[in-house]
Amino acid sequence: MPQRRASPKCPIRLGEPCTLCVPGATGPHDCGLVYLVRSDPDLREELAARRRKRHAQRAD
């Protein structure tokens, strides 16, 4: 059976694959944008609010 490569999801653009939009990044684990959002309290809270909203919409 052929193996498929895992497609990492972007933790910032919810539901979208990681498209390596930051030059030099090899995935979400070393993406500067992900680092900035996760290290800024306001941006982190905004992302959490978007995730909660998306989760609530899926539950309906």
FIKOLTOR-164079 format. One record per residue (C-alpha): x, y, z. Coordinates in steps of 0.2 Angstrom, whole numbers, plus 5000, padded with zeros to 4 digits. Layout:
# residues N
<X = X	Y = Y	Z = Z>;
...
This chain:
# residues 60
<X = 5000	Y = 5000	Z = 5000>;
<X = 5007	Y = 5017	Z = 4995>;
<X = 5011	Y = 5029	Z = 5009>;
<X = 5004	Y = 5047	Z = 5009>;
<X = 5013	Y = 5061	Z = 5016>;
<X = 5005	Y = 5070	Z = 5030>;
<X = 4999	Y = 5088	Z = 5026>;
<X = 5002	Y = 5099	Z = 5041>;
<X = 4988	Y = 5112	Z = 5044>;
<X = 4991	Y = 5130	Z = 5047>;
<X = 4988	Y = 5134	Z = 5066>;
<X = 4984	Y = 5152	Z = 5061>;
<X = 4973	Y = 5151	Z = 5045>;
<X = 4961	Y = 5138	Z = 5053>;
<X = 4957	Y = 5124	Z = 5042>;
<X = 4970	Y = 5128	Z = 5028>;
<X = 4985	Y = 5118	Z = 5025>;
<X = 5002	Y = 5125	Z = 5029>;
<X = 5008	Y = 5133	Z = 5013>;
<X = 5025	Y = 5139	Z = 5019>;
<X = 5019	Y = 5157	Z = 5017>;
<X = 5035	Y = 5163	Z = 5027>;
<X = 5051	Y = 5162	Z = 5018>;
<X = 5063	Y = 5149	Z = 5026>;
<X = 5049	Y = 5140	Z = 5035>;
<X = 5048	Y = 5121	Z = 5033>;
<X = 5032	Y = 5120	Z = 5042>;
<X = 5021	Y = 5127	Z = 5056>;
<X = 5035	Y = 5122	Z = 5069>;
<X = 5047	Y = 5135	Z = 5063>;
<X = 5036	Y = 5148	Z = 5056>;
<X = 5039	Y = 5166	Z = 5061>;
<X = 5020	Y = 5170	Z = 5060>;
<X = 5015	Y = 5156	Z = 5071>;
<X = 5028	Y = 5161	Z = 5084>;
<X = 5022	Y = 5179	Z = 5084>;
<X = 5004	Y = 5175	Z = 5086>;
<X = 5008	Y = 5162	Z = 5100>;
<X = 5019	Y = 5174	Z = 5109>;
<X = 5008	Y = 5189	Z = 5109>;
<X = 4994	Y = 5188	Z = 5122>;
<X = 4981	Y = 5199	Z = 5112>;
<X = 4984	Y = 5189	Z = 5096>;
<X = 4984	Y = 5172	Z = 5105>;
<X = 4967	Y = 5177	Z = 5113>;
<X = 4960	Y = 5182	Z = 5096>;
<X = 4965	Y = 5166	Z = 5088>;
<X = 4957	Y = 5156	Z = 5103>;
<X = 4941	Y = 5166	Z = 5100>;
<X = 4941	Y = 5161	Z = 5082>;
<X = 4944	Y = 5143	Z = 5086>;
<X = 4930	Y = 5143	Z = 5099>;
<X = 4918	Y = 5151	Z = 5086>;
<X = 4923	Y = 5138	Z = 5073>;
<X = 4920	Y = 5124	Z = 5085>;
<X = 4903	Y = 5131	Z = 5090>;
<X = 4898	Y = 5132	Z = 5072>;
<X = 4903	Y = 5114	Z = 5068>;
<X = 4893	Y = 5108	Z = 5084>;
<X = 4877	Y = 5116	Z = 5077>;
